[in-house]
Amino acid sequence: MDAGRARLSVLQGMKIKSRVKQLWGAFFARTSGEGGSDEPQWLRRHWRAFTLANVVALAIVVGDTWLYTCGFDGCPSGAEIRAYQPPEGSRVLDRSGRLIGRLEDVRRIDVPLTRIPRFVREAFVATEDRRFYHHNGLDWHAFLRAAVRDAAALGAREGFSTITMQVARNSFASVGAGRTLRRKLLELRMARLLERNLTKDQILALYLNVIYLGNGTYGVEATSRDLFGTSVSRLTLAEGALLAALPKGPSVYTPRHDPDRARTRRDLVLSLMVREGYVSAARAAAAAREPIEVAETEWRPEETGSWVVGAARAVLDSALGRDAEAHGDVTIYTTIDARAQRAAERAVRNQAASIADQVGEDGSDHVEGALVALDPRTGDIRALVGGRRYQNGAFDRALAAHRQPGSAFKPFVYAAALGAGYTPATLVDDAPVEVEQDGRDWTPANFGDEYEGRITMRRAIEHSSNAAAVRFGHAVGEAHIVSLARATGITSRLAPVPSIALGALEVTPLELVTAYAPFANGGNRVQPRLVRRIEGPGGKVLWSNDATAPVPALDPRDAFQLTSMLESVVNDGTGREVRSLGARGPIAGKTGTTNNGADVWFIGYTPSLVAGVWFGYDTPRSLGDGATGGRLAAPAWAEFYERGWPQGARDAPWRPPSGLVSRLIDADNGDLATAWCPHTQLEWFRVGTEPTMYCPDHGGPSLGARIIGAIREIFHY
């Protein structure tokens, strides 16, 4: 019906406009002396009056159309009015629908009318619009009174806005701002629409949630928390009256600035409530005797997971572009786990402070940290921390800081070696090595210049031998390592040079963690995902991001063998700090330390989670003598894992894929173990690559060893 009336008004306006255009043409022709003798007699006699009448008629139609269409901008539909919710700021939710934070710092909390005490509602009605329940949006009594007083004062001294008009002004942008005739007319138009589409209680509920009440707070709930430190549902009559005293002048009557003036205004509200019959004179007098007690601290919306909020805002801007703001408040559904996020932020903050205490910061720079955790099966990000402390617009190191991973890159070297046919039992020289790079001899050294001689691949990665990694890298070819790293998820620039085996490249924490996912999930590359979908008001899906199907990147057998070796790193190697701090369950991982201890890493994973932690200075410099990933980064990983991912301890161990067999070997030389071997290791091999010779260093096989070997052959154990 409304749409039909609008079209009729426009058509009428077009007809009248066409007719007046003809008449004006005749008028200008006449005044210019060009009029013809064929003009109607009546037009020649009354052309001025007729033209003026048509112009007035056109102005009325145009004005009516302007008002009916809310200033030609288009009025909100009835459905839009009924669906309107006062903005609280776009929400960012975790994977279970729990609030993480908001994109904007809007100090408002929407509450239903049933949660606002009746006396609070009555205080506002008595003060702001005593005939609210009896008019249709415009209070003619107040209008005439204001008109008389303004005329007497020769200016705009008194307003006549009803609660409905205030809702229109504070809720719909088409009304505009400023004390102008245009705004008042549009307020009236919107007020009529509100009264037509909403009940009085619905209008009052909107009013009590949108009204500005000072100190940056909107609505009675936020202001109640800000002034009194409690919900509006728990206010006393005196406190409710004080809230109703604020709309007339939020900064003038706030009790924080002028308690005496606030008290006087509050008592006036109480007297108005008595006049309207809402409270008895005795009850109002008792309320007036109550002292005004204001909360010591201001209320601010709870903000958690701010690094996630910043990253979600970037996704929103990328997904919706310039249209992002046009949709109003949106809801961003992320893949974040709120518990894991809180634990991650705490772990980075605590460990960064601990490192700072150890190195003795001079105040010019601060130790920073980053943490990324994702589900290796899907790529869904569970926690994201970009620094020690969040500030709006802060640099997110988890997503954008390119740093050298050091030894945390070595798993890619060993994955390439496994793919080339080497086994975890392959022997390599852990001794000083010299290779050519960029036309010069390069002689990388082990940490502390300690070497073990001939060791297995498992022992090499367990103890993070630099010499062994360089030898394996040279044997399989640096180009092959680059290819494998790219297949698993490394997107930064990679140069196929010998130093790549020791992590002499730069990556972000996110891409390094993503590239570890195939080790944890059986060989499949995943696409990291932070946001699942974005919804507008009313639940309309504005953008969605379905999880992409994993892409094979590694042979499942290689992934399992590598994971088995990285479990040794955590159980007995450079990452054993994780176990010493109490982390349980199946855990594999690798430490990383760069030259001079400028960057320390620990990337660890379970079947359900892969997480990476980094610490360092933004301008790279040493974290002190003895800085290692095991000593400085692994503790933060363990804290995060224990507090933020307790289900990890319940993960089932990785199961070997088909095509692998296990053998008990001598851990020192890689041959089949005998009863006399002092160090043994249950090792996994691709079928056909398992050792066949028994250890010659510790005597021949005993009868028992042969029986055990036969049993293992039968059951492929």
C-alpha positions in Angstrom: 0.0 0.0 0.0 2.8 2.4 0.9 4.6 1.6 -2.3 1.4 2.3 -4.3 0.9 5.6 -2.7 4.5 6.6 -3.4 4.2 5.7 -7.1 0.9 7.7 -7.3 2.5 10.7 -5.7 5.4 10.6 -8.2 3.1 10.2 -11.2 0.9 13.1 -10.1 4.1 15.1 -9.6 5.3 14.3 -13.1 1.9 15.3 -14.7 1.8 18.5 -12.8 5.4 19.2 -13.6 4.8 18.7 -17.3 1.7 21.0 -17.2 3.6 23.7 -15.4 6.5 23.4 -17.8 4.1 24.1 -20.6 2.6 27.1 -18.8 6.0 28.5 -17.9 7.0 28.2 -21.5 3.9 30.2 -22.4 4.8 32.7 -19.6 8.3 33.2 -20.9 7.2 33.5 -24.4 4.6 36.1 -23.4 7.0 38.1 -21.3 9.6 38.1 -24.1 7.1 39.2 -26.6 7.0 36.0 -28.5 3.5 34.9 -27.5 1.2 34.0 -30.4 -2.4 35.0 -31.0 -3.6 31.5 -30.6 -3.3 31.6 -26.8 -6.6 30.9 -25.0 -8.5 34.1 -24.0 -8.6 33.0 -20.3 -4.8 32.5 -20.3 -4.2 36.0 -21.6 -6.4 37.4 -18.9 -5.2 35.3 -15.9 -1.9 33.9 -16.9 0.0 35.3 -13.9 -2.5 33.9 -11.3 -2.8 30.6 -13.1 1.0 30.1 -13.4 1.4 30.9 -9.8 -1.3 28.4 -8.8 0.4 25.7 -10.8 3.8 26.5 -9.3 2.3 26.3 -5.8 0.7 23.0 -6.7 3.9 21.6 -8.0 5.7 22.8 -4.9 3.2 21.0 -2.8 3.5 17.8 -4.8 7.3 17.9 -4.7 7.3 18.7 -1.0 4.9 15.9 -0.4 7.0 13.5 -2.4 10.2 14.7 -0.6 8.6 14.1 2.7 7.0 10.8 1.8 10.4 9.5 0.5 12.3 10.8 3.5 14.1 13.5 1.5 14.3 11.5 -1.7 16.6 9.1 0.1 14.0 6.4 0.5 12.3 5.6 3.8 13.0 2.3 5.6 10.4 -0.3 4.9 8.2 -1.7 7.7 10.3 -4.9 7.7 13.5 -2.8 8.1 12.0 -0.8 11.0 10.8 -4.0 12.8 14.2 -5.6 12.3 16.2 -2.6 13.4 18.6 -3.2 16.4 20.7 -0.4 17.9 24.3 -0.9 16.9 26.6 -2.3 19.5 29.5 -2.8 17.0 30.1 -5.7 14.6 30.6 -8.9 16.6 33.4 -11.4 16.2 32.5 -14.8 17.5 34.6 -18.0 18.1 33.8 -21.3 16.6 31.2 -22.1 19.4 29.4 -18.7 19.0 31.1 -17.1 22.0 31.9 -13.4 21.8 35.5 -12.7 21.2 35.3 -8.9 20.7 33.8 -6.1 18.5 35.2 -4.3 15.6 34.1 -0.9 17.0 34.3 0.3 20.5 30.6 1.1 20.9 29.7 1.6 24.5 26.2 0.2 24.4 24.5 -3.0 25.5 21.1 -3.7 24.1 18.6 -5.1 26.6 15.0 -6.1 26.3 12.3 -3.9 27.9 11.6 -6.7 30.4 15.1 -6.3 31.9 14.6 -2.6 32.6 12.7 -2.0 35.8 9.3 -0.4 35.4 10.2 2.6 37.5 13.2 3.3 35.2 10.8 3.3 32.2 8.3 5.5 34.0 11.0 8.0 35.0 12.0 8.5 31.4 8.3 8.8 30.2 7.5 11.3 33.0 10.5 13.4 32.2 10.8 13.2 28.4 7.3 12.5 27.1 4.5 12.4 29.6 1.8 11.8 26.9 3.9 9.1 25.2 1.2 6.4 25.4 -1.5 8.8 24.1 -0.1 10.4 21.0 0.7 9.0 17.5 4.3 10.3 17.4 3.6 14.1 17.7 2.5 15.6 20.9 0.3 18.6 19.8 0.1 20.0 23.3 3.9 20.2 23.5 4.1 21.5 19.9 1.7 24.4 20.5 3.4 25.2 23.8 6.8 25.3 22.2 5.6 27.4 19.3 4.1 30.0 21.6 7.2 30.2 23.7 9.5 30.3 20.7 7.4 33.1 19.2 7.6 35.1 22.4 11.3 34.6 22.6 11.8 35.3 18.9 13.9 32.2 18.6 14.1 28.4 19.1 14.1 28.1 22.9 12.0 25.0 23.6 11.8 21.7 21.8 8.8 19.5 21.3 10.5 16.1 20.5 8.6 13.1 21.6 10.2 9.8 22.6 9.2 8.5 19.1 10.8 11.5 17.4 14.0 11.0 19.4 14.1 7.4 18.4 13.7 8.5 14.7 16.6 11.0 15.1 18.9 8.6 16.9 18.2 5.4 14.9 17.9 6.4 11.2 20.5 8.3 9.3 18.0 9.7 6.8 16.7 12.1 9.5 20.1 13.9 9.6 21.5 16.1 12.4 21.2 19.7 13.5 18.3 21.8 14.7 16.7 22.5 11.3 13.2 22.6 9.8 14.3 19.8 7.5 15.3 17.5 10.3 12.1 18.2 12.2 10.0 17.4 9.2 11.9 14.1 8.6 11.6 13.3 12.3 7.9 13.6 12.1 7.7 11.5 9.0 9.9 8.8 10.6 7.9 9.0 13.8 4.7 8.2 11.9 6.4 5.2 10.3 7.6 4.0 13.7 4.2 4.4 15.3 2.6 2.5 12.3 5.0 -0.4 12.5 5.9 -0.8 16.2 4.0 -1.0 19.4 4.6 1.7 22.1 6.6 -0.7 24.2 8.8 -1.5 21.2 9.4 2.2 20.6 10.2 2.7 24.3 12.6 -0.2 24.2 14.4 1.3 21.2 14.6 4.7 23.0 16.1 3.3 26.2 18.8 1.5 24.1 19.7 4.3 21.7 19.6 7.4 23.8 23.0 9.1 24.5 23.5 9.5 28.3 27.0 10.9 28.5 30.6 9.8 28.8 30.4 8.0 25.5 27.7 5.6 26.7 24.5 4.9 24.9 21.4 3.3 26.4 20.4 2.7 30.0 22.4 -0.6 30.4 25.8 0.8 29.4 25.3 4.0 31.4 24.1 2.1 34.5 27.3 0.1 34.4 29.4 3.1 33.8 27.9 5.3 36.5 26.9 2.7 39.1 29.0 -0.3 38.3 25.9 -2.6 37.9 23.2 -3.6 35.5 20.1 -1.5 35.0 18.0 -4.3 36.4 19.6 -3.8 39.8 19.2 0.0 40.2 17.3 1.7 43.0 14.5 4.2 42.3 17.0 7.1 43.0 19.5 5.7 40.6 16.9 5.2 37.9 15.7 8.7 38.3 19.2 10.0 37.9 19.5 8.1 34.6 16.3 9.8 33.4 17.8 13.2 34.4 20.6 12.8 31.9 19.1 13.2 28.4 18.4 16.9 28.8 22.2 17.5 29.3 24.4 14.4 29.6 27.6 16.4 30.3 25.8 19.0 32.4 24.0 16.7 34.8 26.5 13.8 35.1 27.2 13.2 38.8 30.9 12.7 38.0 31.3 16.4 37.2 28.7 18.2 39.3 27.0 16.0 42.0 24.9 18.9 43.3 23.4 19.8 39.9 22.9 16.1 39.3 21.0 15.7 42.6 18.8 18.7 41.8 17.9 17.3 38.4 17.3 13.8 39.9 14.9 15.2 42.5 13.0 17.0 39.8 12.6 13.7 37.9 11.2 12.2 41.2 8.7 15.0 41.5 7.6 14.5 37.9 7.1 10.8 38.7 4.9 11.8 41.6 2.9 14.2 39.4 2.2 11.4 36.9 1.2 9.0 39.6 4.1 6.5 39.1 5.3 6.7 42.6 4.0 8.0 45.9 5.2 11.2 47.5 6.6 9.3 50.4 8.6 6.9 48.2 10.0 9.8 46.1 11.0 11.6 49.3 12.9 8.6 50.6 14.7 8.2 47.2 15.6 11.9 47.3 17.4 11.4 50.6 19.7 8.7 49.1 23.3 9.9 48.5 24.7 9.7 45.0 27.4 7.0 44.8 29.3 6.7 41.5 31.5 3.8 40.5 35.2 4.5 40.8 36.1 3.1 37.3 34.4 3.7 34.0 32.8 0.8 32.2 34.3 -0.3 28.9 33.1 -3.2 26.7 35.0 -6.4 27.5 37.6 -6.9 24.8 39.2 -10.3 24.4 41.2 -11.7 21.6 42.0 -8.3 20.1 44.5 -9.8 17.7 41.7 -11.9 16.3 39.5 -8.9 16.0 42.1 -7.0 14.0 42.6 -10.0 11.7 38.9 -10.5 11.3 38.5 -6.8 10.4 41.1 -7.3 7.6 39.1 -10.3 6.3 35.9 -8.2 6.4 37.4 -5.4 4.4 38.9 -7.8 1.9 35.6 -9.7 1.5 33.1 -6.9 1.3 35.4 -4.0 0.3 33.7 -0.6 0.2 30.3 -2.2 1.0 31.4 -3.3 4.4 30.1 -0.2 6.2 26.8 -0.1 4.2 25.7 -3.3 5.9 25.8 -1.9 9.5 26.6 -4.2 12.3 27.7 -7.6 11.0 28.5 -10.9 12.8 31.8 -12.5 11.9 32.0 -16.2 12.6 35.6 -17.3 13.1 37.3 -20.6 13.6 39.0 -19.4 16.8 38.6 -21.4 20.0 38.1 -18.8 22.8 39.8 -20.9 25.5 42.8 -21.5 23.3 43.0 -17.8 22.4 43.0 -16.7 26.0 45.7 -19.3 26.8 47.8 -18.2 23.8 47.7 -14.5 24.8 48.7 -15.4 28.3 51.5 -17.7 27.3 53.0 -15.1 24.9 52.7 -12.3 27.5 54.2 -14.3 30.3 57.1 -15.8 28.4 58.0 -12.5 26.7 58.1 -10.9 30.2 60.3 -13.8 31.5 62.7 -13.4 28.6 62.9 -9.7 29.1 63.8 -10.2 32.8 66.5 -12.6 31.7 68.1 -10.4 29.1 67.6 -7.1 31.1 65.7 -4.8 28.7 67.0 -1.3 28.5 63.6 0.2 27.7 64.4 1.2 24.1 63.0 -2.0 22.7 60.9 -4.9 24.0 61.0 -8.6 23.5 58.0 -9.5 21.3 56.3 -12.8 20.6 53.8 -14.5 18.3 51.7 -17.6 18.4 49.6 -19.4 15.8 47.7 -22.6 16.3 45.5 -24.4 13.8 43.8 -27.7 13.2 46.0 -29.7 10.9 43.0 -31.6 9.6 41.2 -28.6 8.3 43.5 -25.5 8.4 41.1 -23.8 10.8 43.0 -21.3 13.0 42.3 -21.9 16.7 44.5 -19.1 18.2 46.3 -16.1 16.9 48.6 -13.8 18.8 50.5 -11.1 17.0 52.5 -9.6 19.9 53.1 -9.2 23.5 50.4 -6.5 23.9 47.6 -5.5 21.5 47.0 -1.9 20.4 44.6 -0.8 17.8 46.3 -1.1 14.4 49.3 -2.8 15.9 51.7 -4.8 13.7 50.6 -8.5 13.7 53.8 -10.5 13.8 51.9 -13.8 13.5 50.7 -12.9 10.1 53.2 -10.4 8.7 56.6 -10.7 10.5 59.1 -12.4 8.2 61.8 -14.0 10.4 64.4 -16.7 10.0 63.1 -20.1 11.3 66.6 -21.5 12.0 66.5 -25.2 12.9 62.7 -25.2 12.8 63.1 -25.5 9.0 65.1 -28.7 9.3 62.0 -31.0 9.1 61.6 -30.0 5.5 65.1 -31.1 4.8 64.5 -34.5 6.4 61.1 -34.9 4.7 62.9 -34.4 1.4 65.5 -37.0 2.4 62.8 -39.5 3.3 61.1 -38.9 0.0 64.4 -39.5 -1.8 64.8 -43.0 -0.2 66.7 -42.3 2.9 65.4 -43.8 6.2 65.4 -42.7 9.8 68.2 -45.2 10.4 70.4 -43.8 7.6 73.8 -42.9 9.0 75.3 -39.5 8.4 78.6 -37.8 9.5 78.0 -35.4 12.4 81.4 -33.7 11.9 82.6 -30.3 10.6 81.4 -29.7 7.1 82.5 -27.3 4.4 80.4 -26.5 1.3 80.5 -23.8 -1.4 77.9 -21.1 -1.4 77.9 -18.0 -3.6 81.4 -18.8 -4.7 82.8 -19.0 -1.2 83.5 -21.7 1.2 80.8 -22.0 4.0 81.6 -23.8 7.2 78.5 -24.1 9.4 79.0 -25.3 12.9 76.9 -27.2 15.4 75.6 -25.4 18.5 78.5 -25.2 21.0 80.8 -26.8 18.4 79.8 -30.2 19.6 79.8 -33.2 17.2 78.9 -36.9 17.7 80.5 -38.6 14.7 78.4 -41.1 12.7 74.8 -40.9 13.8 71.4 -41.9 12.4 69.0 -39.5 10.8 66.7 -39.8 13.9 69.6 -38.8 16.2 70.6 -36.0 13.9 67.2 -34.3 14.0 66.7 -35.2 17.7 69.9 -33.3 18.6 69.4 -30.7 15.8 72.8 -31.3 14.2 73.7 -28.5 11.7 76.4 -30.5 10.0 74.1 -33.5 9.4 71.3 -31.3 8.1 73.6 -29.6 5.6 74.9 -33.0 4.4 71.4 -34.4 3.9 70.4 -31.1 2.2 73.3 -31.3 -0.2 72.6 -35.0 -0.9 69.0 -34.6 -1.9 69.5 -31.2 -3.6 68.4 -27.8 -2.3 66.0 -27.4 -5.2 64.1 -30.5 -4.0 63.9 -29.0 -0.5 62.5 -25.8 -1.9 59.9 -27.7 -3.9 58.8 -29.8 -0.9 58.6 -26.7 1.4 56.4 -24.9 -1.2 54.2 -28.0 -1.6 53.5 -28.1 2.2 52.7 -24.4 2.5 55.7 -22.1 2.6 54.9 -19.1 0.3 57.8 -16.8 1.0 60.9 -16.5 -1.2 63.1 -19.6 -1.0 66.6 -19.7 -2.5 68.0 -23.2 -3.3 71.3 -22.6 -1.5 73.1 -24.9 1.1 72.2 -22.5 4.0 68.5 -23.2 3.4 69.1 -26.5 5.3 69.7 -24.4 8.5 66.7 -22.1 7.9 68.5 -19.2 6.3 65.3 -17.8 4.8 62.5 -15.7 6.1 58.9 -16.9 6.8 55.9 -15.8 8.8 54.8 -17.8 11.8 51.5 -18.5 10.0 53.0 -20.0 7.0 55.6 -22.1 9.0 52.8 -23.5 11.1 50.7 -24.2 8.0 53.6 -26.0 6.4 53.9 -28.3 9.5 50.3 -29.4 9.1 51.1 -32.2 6.5 53.4 -33.8 9.0 50.6 -34.0 11.5 47.7 -35.0 9.2 49.3 -37.7 7.1 50.7 -35.6 4.2 48.0 -33.2 3.1 48.5 -29.5 2.7 45.7 -27.3 4.2 44.6 -23.8 3.6 44.6 -21.7 6.8 41.1 -20.3 7.5 40.2 -17.7 10.1 36.6 -16.6 9.1 33.9 -19.1 8.2 31.2 -16.6 7.2 30.0 -13.0 7.7 26.3 -12.3 8.4 24.5 -9.0 8.2 21.5 -7.9 10.3 18.8 -10.6 10.4 21.2 -13.4 9.7 21.7 -12.7 6.0 24.9 -14.3 4.8 27.0 -11.7 3.2 30.1 -13.8 2.6 31.1 -17.4 3.3 34.4 -19.3 3.2 34.0 -23.0 3.0 37.0 -25.1 4.1 39.0 -26.2 1.1 39.7 -29.9 0.5 43.2 -30.9 1.6 45.8 -31.4 -1.2 48.3 -34.2 -1.0 51.8 -32.8 -0.4 53.8 -35.7 1.2 53.7 -39.4 1.0 51.8 -40.6 4.1 54.7 -42.9 4.9 57.2 -40.0 4.9 54.9 -37.9 7.1 54.6 -40.7 9.7 58.3 -41.4 9.7 59.1 -37.7 10.2 56.5 -37.4 12.9 58.0 -40.3 14.7 61.4 -38.7 14.6 60.0 -35.3 15.8 58.4 -37.2 18.7 61.9 -38.1 19.7 62.8 -34.4 19.6 60.1 -33.7 22.3 60.8 -36.9 24.3 64.6 -36.9 24.4 65.9 -34.1 22.3 66.1 -30.3 22.1 62.4 -30.0 22.8 62.3 -32.1 25.9 61.4 -29.0 28.0 57.8 -29.5 26.8 57.7 -32.8 28.6 59.5 -31.6 31.6 56.8 -28.9 32.0 54.1 -31.6 32.1 52.7 -31.7 28.6 51.2 -35.2 27.9 49.8 -37.1 25.0 51.3 -37.6 21.5 53.4 -34.5 20.7 56.0 -34.0 18.0 57.9 -30.8 17.3 61.1 -29.0 16.5 63.0 -26.1 18.1 64.5 -23.3 16.2 67.3 -20.8 17.0 69.0 -18.4 14.6 72.5 -16.9 14.6 73.3 -15.1 17.8 70.0 -16.2 19.3 68.1 -13.4 17.6 65.0 -15.6 17.0 63.8 -18.6 19.0 61.0 -20.9 17.9 59.2 -24.0 18.9 56.7 -25.6 16.4 54.9 -28.5 18.0 51.9 -30.6 17.0 49.5 -33.3 17.9 46.9 -35.1 15.8 44.4 -32.3 16.5 46.6 -29.2 16.8 49.7 -27.7 15.3 51.1 -24.5 17.0 54.1 -22.4 16.6 55.7 -19.9 19.0 58.3 -17.2 18.2 60.1 -14.7 20.3 62.6 -12.0 19.4 63.1 -8.2 19.0 61.4 -6.4 16.1 64.8 -5.1 15.2 66.8 -8.4 15.3 69.4 -8.7 18.1 70.5 -11.4 20.5 68.2 -12.6 23.2 71.3 -13.3 25.3 73.9 -16.0 25.7 72.5 -19.5 25.5 69.3 -18.4 23.9 67.7 -21.5 22.3 64.2 -22.4 21.1 64.1 -25.2 23.6 64.9 -22.9 26.6 63.0 -19.8 25.6 60.1 -20.8 23.2 59.2 -24.3 24.3 57.9 -23.2 27.7 55.4 -20.9 26.1 54.2 -23.7 23.9 53.8 -26.0 26.8 51.8 -23.4 28.8 49.5 -22.8 25.9 49.0 -26.5 25.3 48.3 -27.3 28.9 45.8 -24.4 29.4 44.4 -24.0 26.0 44.2 -27.4 24.4 43.5 -30.0 27.2 42.0 -32.4 24.7 45.5 -32.9 23.2 46.4 -35.2 26.1 43.5 -37.4 25.0 44.5 -37.6 21.3 45.1 -41.1 20.0 48.7 -41.7 18.9 49.5 -41.5 15.2 48.9 -44.8 13.4 51.3 -46.0 10.7 49.9 -46.1 7.2 50.1 -49.2 5.0 53.5 -49.7 3.4 55.5 -49.4 6.6 57.1 -52.0 8.8 58.8 -51.6 12.1 62.2 -53.0 13.3 64.0 -52.9 16.6 67.4 -51.4 15.6 70.6 -50.4 17.3 70.1 -46.7 17.8 73.8 -46.0 17.2 74.4 -47.7 13.9 70.9 -48.5 12.4 71.4 -52.2 12.1 69.0 -54.8 13.6 69.4 -54.9 17.3 70.8 -57.8 19.2 70.4 -58.7 22.9 73.7 -57.0 23.6 72.9 -53.6 22.0 72.9 -51.0 24.8 70.8 -48.4 22.9 67.9 -49.7 20.8 65.1 -47.9 18.9 61.9 -49.2 17.4 62.1 -47.7 13.9 59.8 -47.5 11.0 60.8 -48.3 7.4 59.2 -48.4 4.0 58.7 -51.9 3.0 61.9 -53.0 1.3 64.2 -50.4 3.0 64.3 -52.1 6.4 67.8 -53.3 7.6 68.5 -57.0 7.2 71.9 -57.2 9.0 72.2 -57.6 12.7 74.4 -55.2 14.7 78.0 -56.4 14.3 79.3 -54.1 17.1 77.6 -55.9 20.0 77.8 -59.6 19.2 75.7 -61.9 17.0 72.0 -62.4 17.5 71.0 -64.7 20.2 68.3 -67.4 19.8 65.9 -65.1 21.7 66.7 -62.3 19.4 66.1 -64.5 16.3 62.7 -65.7 17.8 61.6 -62.1 18.4 62.7 -61.1 14.9 60.6 -64.0 13.4 57.6 -63.0 15.4 57.9 -59.4 14.3 58.1 -60.6 10.7 54.9 -62.6 11.0 52.9 -59.8 12.6 54.6 -56.9 10.8 55.3 -55.2 14.1 
